[in-house]
Amino acid sequence: MILDRIEHAALYAPLSARMKAALEFLGRPDLATLPLGRHEIDGENVHASVQAYTTRDRGEGRHEAHRRHIDVQCILEGSE
């Protein structure tokens, strides 16, 4: 897991073309105003799921892992 600030995205973009596309999407000036739902970035290869929800307390959540994809998360408001 990588935990960092968006200001450091350029460090991770060289990892893969798909990572670069995802991080470029997070740099959009209209990111905070996108409607909820799925947004295609590179067809089935890269997409964004814009969500709004109430997070759980630290002790109530569980860790997740992905074997077939990378999950890039960006919190625009609040904390998790």
C-alpha positions in Angstrom: 0.0 0.0 0.0 1.1 3.5 -0.8 -0.3 6.3 1.3 0.7 9.8 0.0 -0.5 13.2 -1.1 -1.7 14.0 -4.6 1.2 16.5 -4.8 3.5 13.6 -5.1 1.6 11.8 -7.9 4.5 12.3 -10.3 6.5 9.8 -8.3 4.0 7.0 -9.0 3.0 7.8 -12.6 6.0 5.9 -14.1 4.9 2.7 -12.5 2.6 2.0 -15.5 0.5 3.7 -18.2 -2.7 2.8 -16.3 -1.4 4.3 -13.1 -0.4 7.4 -15.0 -3.9 7.7 -16.5 -5.6 7.3 -13.1 -3.3 9.9 -11.5 -3.9 12.3 -14.3 -7.7 11.9 -13.8 -7.2 12.9 -10.2 -5.6 16.1 -11.4 -8.8 17.3 -13.2 -9.9 20.7 -12.1 -13.6 19.6 -12.0 -13.0 16.5 -9.8 -15.0 17.7 -6.9 -18.0 18.4 -9.1 -18.2 15.1 -11.0 -21.5 13.2 -10.6 -21.5 10.0 -8.6 -21.0 6.9 -10.5 -18.6 5.2 -12.9 -16.4 7.4 -15.1 -14.4 5.8 -18.0 -10.8 6.8 -18.2 -9.3 4.2 -20.5 -12.2 1.8 -21.4 -12.3 -1.3 -19.2 -8.6 -0.8 -18.3 -9.0 2.2 -16.1 -12.1 3.8 -14.6 -13.1 5.9 -11.6 -15.9 5.3 -9.2 -17.1 8.6 -7.7 -18.7 7.9 -4.4 -20.1 9.7 -1.3 -20.6 7.8 1.9 -20.1 8.0 5.7 -17.0 6.3 6.8 -16.8 3.8 9.6 -14.8 4.2 12.8 -11.3 2.7 12.6 -12.2 -0.4 14.6 -15.2 -1.2 12.5 -13.5 -1.5 9.1 -11.3 -4.2 7.7 -8.4 -4.2 5.3 -8.9 -5.1 1.7 -6.5 -6.4 -0.9 -6.7 -6.7 -4.7 -4.9 -9.3 -6.8 -6.2 -8.3 -10.2 -6.3 -4.5 -10.1 -4.9 -1.5 -8.4 -7.3 0.6 -6.3 -6.3 4.3 -6.2 -8.4 6.2 -3.7 -8.6 9.9 -3.3 -10.5 11.5 -0.4 -11.7 15.0 -1.4 -13.6 15.8 1.8 -13.6 14.3 5.3 -11.3 11.5 6.4 -11.1 7.8 6.4 
